[in-house]
Amino acid sequence: MLALARPPALTARGPVNLISPTLLRSIRLGTSKRRSACKNGFSRSPDPARLSLACRAHGPSSGSLRLGGGHVLARRQDSPSSTSLKKYDYLVIGSGIAGLTYALKVAEHGTVAIITKEYAHEGCTQYAQGGVCAVLDQNDSVAEHVKDTIVAGAYLNDPKAVEVVCREGPARVLELVALGAKFTENADGSLHLTKEGGHGHRRIVHASDMTGKEIERALLTTARGNKNINFFEHHLATELVVDDYLGVPHCFGADVFDQKLGSMFMGLSTMLASGGAGQLYPNTTNPHVATGDGIAMAYRAGTQVSNMEFIQFHPTSLYQADRKPTESSFLITEAVRGEGGRLYNSRGERFMSNYDVRLELAPRDIVARSIHEQIKESGDPHVLLDISHKPKDDILHHFPNIAIKCQTLGIDITQDPIPVVPAQHYTCGGVQTGLRGETSVQGLFACGEVTCTGLHGANRLASNSLLEGLVFAERAVSPSVAHAEHALRNCGRQLHYASISADFSGARGPRALTQPVAAWVDAKRKLLRQTMWEKCGIVRRTSELTAALDLASVLEVESQAVLKNFGMNTELLELANLSTVAKLVTSCALQRRESRGGHYNLDYPALSERECRPSMVSLVRELFSTQTSIRRRPTPSGAAPGLLIPSMKKSSRDSLVRMRSIPEDE
């Protein structure tokens, strides 16, 4: 006898996490109720407002594309709204450097859908100022790049991942040049290389101080001209779709919320490249779309999440007293210090000599904490970064964008120092992946800031992030194609159930926020962000981390409950995702009883060799057997869907979904 059961909610002290069925579609879909499912209407054609992206599992059709071995994949669909069912071979969530690079490469093997939350160009990539690093100077070496990366990462890096990125990086950067990216050149036409904090050599390829914008332009232009790639802008992925094949979880795409039309759709063959979670903090250089959606989705789908405590705070964002709370902080690139910029406090003292022999070129975590301490001791709202001692023409040539922005505030950077403060800049942890971009869920790949590849360790070396996206996007292509072959050969039943299981009627349908709910979402988001800044920021304490975890855990349950009963909404889902990510950050931070890289705890200020290991958090589902798999139950129209699980002891049900901190001996 099947009975409805739900796991208990996560309390402030307990390790159990309730994932609302409204949000959770990463479930193992059963097959024994095929007839009853059809009887309840699940085999009918989807609602015209709902789109579906999935690989074709059976039979050729006109206009289809073929994968190696003659297996027929999905036809390209030219109009995103021409039919209620869309079929693509590869689903890419995110349109930054990682997602676009991957899309262009897998487009050689089949059709591609790119899901992007805003306009395709809006994301962290286009705001990257400094550059992308690669060993291109004859006086430099891969070994030196590896060493600098590991030193900056406080020796928590995965040496294999570091070696792979540093060795393969130069070829990937030169591919961007071949693609049409216009980087700053020397008089002889060679690439101009600059230097940034933590680097022992000049190895930063850049386009003045707008490198990310130029890379995004080149990639987007090429992708939009590719006949196998379709863009779905203003679409928000809400959940990953996961089913078991031979007892192994497989990803078959994602539920996606059309933010303009209020429709939803599914997908298959998934690359997660959705970026980081900068909006978890009120002071961040990240754009408004960086709400940790990919990390939260992957966590709910059962992937392992690692090193989330390592939040990188960029030492130098532009201080603006009148900056709006919803406005991102303007980045003053690391390259300003790389080209000779000096940091001074309000007394005119150059203070970095008090903290590190590398002065302004120390790794970012050290410089950020030093500025934080200077601001705290003086009571001043900022410190000063001065590059005015350099030739005016050189300054304006290297940093035109910064000069224009500062000029709007009455600051001439060729004569005046720039007021700067630290701001959240990068999420070093994320979804744990292997050297091919693979996750613990088969068919789900990830690259870019959403991941934890092991490259960054406890702190990211400047300009390694764009390089990481390029390298792992390339490395994920072959296994993605192989998985598509595997899915087509073996997973027809799972594809069928994935394509008919989505139900977004009733309380799961899209709905605009009412004024009271909108006010509640806004207030809770502000509270969460301010709490993370104060209690899980540059400098931390265990008691404050615990308080932040308590708030995040409660808010996660509250926001998911509102989603379940109110309906799907972008702002509401972002709040739920931010709460989940805040829980992951604080959970990982509480695991680490030392200070290392981007995590500094006053209660454990020293490095500990015993603690030199990755933190890990995962949502663990107990597997019973193929005969007792979890099933989605067809529900009456307007009723909230639920999870059906076999009858079992209460203790087994209670442990079905739980958050687990991996002990040291694991």
N, C-alpha and C positions, 0 to 999 in steps of 0.2 A: 504494500500500500504506500503510495507516494504522499508525502506531506510537505506543506510549505514550511520552510525554516529559514531563518536569517541569523547571521552571526551577531553577537552582542556588540554594542557600540564601544569605541575606544574611549576610555576614561583618561584622566590626566595621569594616572599611575599605571594603567593597565596596558598590555601589549596587543590588544585586539582592536581592529579597525573595521568599522562598518562601511561598506561601499554600497550606496543606495542602488537598487536595481534600475532606477531612473538613469543613473550614470553608468552603471556597469554592464557592458555588453561583452567583455572579454570572458565569456563563459564557455564551457564545453557543451556543445549542442548535441543532444541525443538524437537517435535515429529510430528508436523502437515505436515512436508515436507518429510515424509518417502519415498514416491514414487519418488519425484524429486531427493532426495538424492541418491536413488538407480540408478536412470537414469543417474546421474552424476558420477557414478562409485564408490560411497562410500561403497557399499555392496560387492565389489570384495574382494578377499583374499588379505591381506596385501602383500607388496613387501617382497621378501625373506630376504632382508637386514634388515627389520624392525621386531622386536620381540614384542610380546604383552603378558603381564601378567595380568590375571584377573580371578575372580571366575567364575566357570561354573554355568550358571543360569538355565539350563534346562537339565533334564534327566541323568540317570546313564550311565556309560561307563566302559569298562574293565579296571581294575587297579585303579579305583577311590577310594578316601578316603571318609569316612563318618563323618559328624559332628553329634553331639547329635541330636536325633530326626529323624535320618535316611536320612537327606538331603545330597545329593551327592555333593562333592566338587571336586576340580580339581585333575587330575592325576599328580603324580610327573613326571617331565620331566628330564631325566638323562643328556642330552646333551644340554647346553645352545644354541647351534646353529643348533640343529637337525631339527627344524621346524620353520616356520615363526610366529607361534602363540604359546605362552607359557602361561599356566594357573596355577596359584598358589592361595592358599587361603589367604595368608598373605604376604604383601610386607613390608619389613623393609629397611629403608634408613639410612644406617650407620652401622658400625661394631665395635663400641667401647663397653664399659661395658654395656650401656643401651640397645643398639640394639641387642647384642648377648644374653644377659640375656632374653630379651623378645622373641627372636627367638627360643631359646631352650624350653621355656615354651609353646608357641603357637604351636610348632611343635608336641606336644602331641595331637593337635586337627586338624591338616591338614598340607598341604605343605607350605613351606616358601621360599621366594626368598629374599636374602640379597643383596642390591645394595650398592656398596662401590666405592668411587671415585678413590682410589688408590689400592694398595695391602691391603688385609683385615686388616692386623696388623697396618697399618699406620693411626694414629689418635692420639688424645690427650690422650686417656687412657694409652697407652704404655709409654708415657713420664711422667706420674704422679709418682713422686718419694716418697713423704711422706708416704701416706698410706690411709686407709679407717677407719673411726672412728666408734666405737660401744661401748656401755656400757657393758663391760665384766668383770670389776673388782668389787668385792664385796663392796669396799669402794666408788664406783661411783653409780650414779642413773640416770634414764631417766630424772627426773626433773632437775638434774644438767646439763645434756646435753642440754635440752630444754632452760634453762636459758642462758647458754653460747652462744647458737646459736642466740637467740633473742638479747642479748647484742651486739654480733658482727654485727648483721644485723641492728643495730641502731633502733630497735623497729618497723621496717617496715615489719617484717615478718608476714606471715599468721600463727597464733598460731595453727590452725588445721593441717596444712601441717607440721609444726615443730614437733608437738606431734606424728603424724603418722610416720615420718621418724625416730625419736629418739626411738620410742617404737618398731617398726618393724625391725629396722636396725640390731640388733644383730643376729636375725634368718637368715637374708639374708647374712650376712658375714660368718656365720658358714656354709651356703650352699656352699659358695666358697671353704671352706676347704674340704667339702665332695666331691666337684667336682674335687679336686686335686690341688688346689692352695697351694703352699708351702711357708708359711709365716715364718718369723723369730720366733724362739721359745726360751723359757728359758731352763735351764738345766733339769728341771723336765718335759719337753715336752709341757708345757702350752704356749699359745701365748704371745710373748713379746709385751708389750704395751709401746709406747713412748708418748711424750707430745709435743704439738705444740702451737703456739700463739693463745690466746683466750680461750684455754681449761683450766678448773680448775682441771682436773684430767688426769691421763694417760689413754687414751682410743683409741690410734692410732695403729691399726693392720698394720703391714708392712712386706715387704720382703726386708730387708736391705734398700737401697735407690733406689730400682727398683721395687716398689710395682705394679705400673700400668702394667709394662712389664710382670710380673708374672701372674697377673689377666688376662690380654689379652691372654697369652699363654694357660692358663687353659680353658678359655671360647672358644677360637678358636679351640683348640684340640677337645673339646667335640662337638662343632657345626659341624666341618668338618666330624666327625664320625657319625653324625645323618643323616639317610637316607631321612628324610623329608626336609632337608635344602639344598638349592643350593646357591652358591656364584656367584655373577656377579661382578668381580673385574674390575677396570678401566671403570666403568660406572658412569656417572654423571646425577643425577636427575635434570631436568630443570624446570618442572612445575607440580603442582598437578592438577589432573583431578577432577572437581567438577560439579555436576549436582543436580537439585532439585528433591526431592520426597515429594509430598504434601506440597510444598512451603518451605521445609527445605533443606538447602544445605547439600549434602552428598559427601564425597570423595570416588572416585572409582579408586584410584591409582595415578600414576605419569608418565609423559613423561620422558624417560631416554635416554641419549646420550651415545652411545658406543664409548668411546674415542679411541679405537684401530681400530675398523672396520668401524666407521662412520655410524652406524645404530642407530635407536631409537626404544623405545618400551614403552608400557603403563603398568599400574599395578592396583591392587585393594587391599583393606584391608590394610591400610597404617599406619605404625608406623614411625614417624619422629624422628630419633635419630642421627642426622648428625653433632652434635657438635656446637661449637661456631664460633666466628668471629675474632680470634686473628690477622689475617693477615691485619686487618684494620689499624694496627700500625706497624711502622718499627722495633720497639723493642718489640718482643713478644716471649714467650716460646712455643707458639703453632706451630705445624708443618704447612707446606705449604698448606695443604688441608683445613685448617680452614678459609674459606672465607665467612662464613655466608650464605651458599646456602639454608639451611633449613629454616632459619628465613625469608629470602627474599621470598622464595616460599610460605611459609605459609601466609605471609603478603599479597602477591598478590592474594592468594586464599580467602582472606577475614577474616582470623582469627584475633583475637585481640593480639596485641603485647604489652608487659608491662615492665616497669622498665629498659629500654634499656640504660638509662644514667649511670647505675651502672656498670662500667667497673672496674674490679679488677686488680690493678697493683701489681704484686708480688714484695715485697721489695728487694729481693736478687736474681738477676740473675748474672751470671759470667760476669764481664767486660772483653771484648776482643777488643782491639784497632783495630785489623785487621779483625774483623768479617765481612763477606761478607753481602751485603744488603739483599740477598735472604736467608741467613742462620738464623735459629731460635736461640734465646738466650738460653744459657744453664742454667737450673734452679739449684739454690742452695736451697735445700729443707728447708722448715720451721722447720723441725726436727733438723737441725743444731743448731738453736736458742733454740729449745725445750730441747736439750741435754746440753745447757749451753753456746752456742756461743754468743759472745759479739760484739757489733758494735762500731767502733771507726772512728773518722774523721782523716784527714791527719796530724793533730796536736797531735794525740795520745789521744784525749779526748773521753771518753765513753759518748756519747751525749744523749742517750734515756731518761735519767733522767730529761732532760729539757722538755720533751714532755708528758710522761705518767708514772704513778707510777708502771705500769706493765713492764716497761723497754722493753727489746727485745721481750717479750711475749705479747705485746699489739696487738690488731687486725691489720690485714695487711694494711688497709687504713691509719692508724695512723703511722705505721712504714714507709710506702712508702713515705708519705708526709714529714716525718721527714728527711729521707735520701735526698729527693728532695731539701728540704730547705738547708741542709748542703752542698750539691753539688753546689747549686746556690750561696750561700754566699761565699764559698771558691774558686770557679772556678775550683775545681778539677773534674776530670771526674768520680770519684767513691769514695766510702767509703770502709772501711775494716771490714770484718767479721772474728773474731778470735775464733777458737775452740782448739788451740794448747795447752791450759792449761789442757786439759783433757788427760787421759792416751792414749798413742799411739795405743795400741791394741783395745781399745774401739772405737776410731775414725775410724780405718780401718775396724772394724767389722760392725759398723753401716753405714758407708758411703764409701763403696769401689768404687762405680761408680764415685762419686765426686772426690775421691782421684786420680783415674786414669786420669780423664779429666784434673784436675788441674796439674798433673804431666807432661802432654804434653805441658803445658805452663811454666814449670819450677817452679811450686808452690808445695811445700810439705806441705799439710794442717796440718800435725802433728807438724810442726815447724813454718810455715809462715801464716800470715793472708790472707784471700781470698778477692780480689777486687770485689766489687759487686755494681750493680745499679738496680733500679726498671725497670720492664718490664711488658707489658700487659700479663695477665695470664689467666683471666677467664671473661666470659660474664655472669653477674648475672641475667640480664633480658632475655627476649625471648618470645616465643610463650606462651600465657597464657593458663594454663591447670588447670583442676580440680583435685580432689584427686584420680581419677582413670585414670589419663593421658589423659582425654578427652579434646578436643578443642571446639571452637565454630562452627566447621564444623563437622557434624556427620560422624563417620567412620574414621576420622583423629585423631590419637592418637600421643602423643609426650612425650618423656622423655629424661633426660640428659641435657647437657648444652644448647641445642637448646631451652629449655623451661624456663618459669617463673612460678614455682609451688607455690611460696610464701615462700619456705624454707629459702632462703638466705636473703631476705629483701634487705637492701641497701649495704650489704657487706657479702661475703661468709666466714663462719667459716672454718678454715683449715680442709681438709680431709672430709668435708661433701659432696663434689660433687660426688665422686664415690658411696657413700652411697645412695645419692638421685637417681642415675641411677638404682641401684639395687632395691630399694623399689618401685619406680613408674613403673619400667618394670614389676614387679610382679603384681602390682595392676591394670595394664592395660589389663591383659590377659583375665579376665572374661568378661569385656565389649566388648573386641575385638571379642571374640567368639560369644557373643550375637548379635553384629552388623553383623557378617557374616551370622548368621541365618536370621536376618532381611533382609539383602540384597538378600539372596537366595529366600526368600519367596515373597518379594514385589517389588524388583527393577530390574526385568528382562528387562524391556524396557530401563531403564537407562544404564544397563550393555551393552545392545546391541549397543546403540548409543555411549557409551564411547569406545567400541571396534572398531567402524568403523569411528570415527570422526577424528582421527589423520591424518594429512597431512603434511609431511615434505619434499615435493618436492620443486623445484625451490629455491627461496630465503630462504626457511626455512631449506634447506638441509645442511649437514655438509660441512665445507670448511676450508682448512688450511689458516692460516694468511699469507697474502702477506707481504713483507718487510715494506712497508709504514704503513700498518695497525698495524703490530706487534710493530713498533716503537711508534705509537700513543698510543696503549694500555699500553705499558711499561711506557711511560712518564706520562700518566694520572694516572696510578696506583701509581707511586712514588709520584706524586703531592698530591693525595688523602691521602695517608698514612702519609706523612710528615705534611700535614695540620691537620689531626686528632691528631697527636702527639703534635703539637705546640698549637692548639686551643681547643682541646677537650681531653686533657691528664689528668695528675694527678691534676693539678691546672688550673681552668678555669675562664673566664670572659664572661659576656653576649655578648658583642660585638664580641668577637672571636668565640663564639658558633654560632652566627648569620652568620658570614662570612663562617664558616665551613658548615653550612646548605645550604647557597647559592651555594657553590661549589658542594656539594654532589647532590643537586637537579638538577643543570644544567648537571652534569656529568652523572647522572642517565638517563636523557632524551637522551643525546648524545649517550651513550653506547647502549641503547635500539634501537635507530634509526640505528646505525651501524649494530647491530644484525639483524634488520629487512631487511636491504638492502644487507648485506654482506653474511650472512649465519651463521649457528651454529658453535661455536668454544669454547673450554673450557676456554681459557684465556679471551676471550671477554665476555663470560657469567659470569665469576668470577668478572670481573670489574663491570658489571652491578649489580651483587649481592652485592658487597662491597659498591657500591654507594648507593644502597637502604638501607643497614644496617647503613651506615654513616648518612643518612638522618633520620633514626629512632632514632639513638643515640642522635643526636643533637636536634631533635624535642622533645624528652623526657627531655633532659637536660634543654631546654628552658622553659619547663613547670614548672620545680621545682625552686621555689624562696627561696631556703635555701641551706645549705650545710649539707649533711647527707651521712654517709658511704662512698662509692666510688665516690660520686659526691661532689666536693668542688669548690664552685664559690666564688671568691673574692668579687663579688658585693653583695652576700648574704651569709656572712660567718657563720651566726648563725643557729642553729636549730629552726624550727618553728612548733609548734604543729598543726597549721592550714594546714601545708604542709605534715603532716604525713599520706600520702595516696599514693597508687601506681600511677605512670604515665601511660598513655594509649594512644596508637596510633592504628588506624585500617583503613583499606580500605573498605569504606562503599558503597555497591551497593543498589540502590533503587529497591525494589520489586514492580512490577506493578500489575500483576495478573498471574494466570496460563495460561490465554489465550494470554498474551503478554510477554512471556518469551523470553530471549535473545537466539539467534540461531547462530550456525556456518553456514556460507554460503559456499556451494561448490564453489571452484574457479578453473578457467582454469589452466592447467599445467603451472608452472612457475610464476603464478601470486601470489601476496601476499594475504594471507587470511585476512578476515575482520570479524567484528562483525555485525550481522544484528540485529537491534532493531526496534520496532514499531515506526511509525510516532508519534511524540509527540512535545510538545512545547520545544523551545530551552533551556529554563531554566531547564526543566526536564532532557534533554540530558546532559547538562553541569554538572549536579549533579550525574550522573550515577556512576562515579567512583571518589571518592575524599578521601583525607587523613583527618581524623578528630582527633583532640585532645579533649579528653573527658573532659568537664567542671567539676568543683568540685561537683556540685549538682547532677551529674549523677553517 
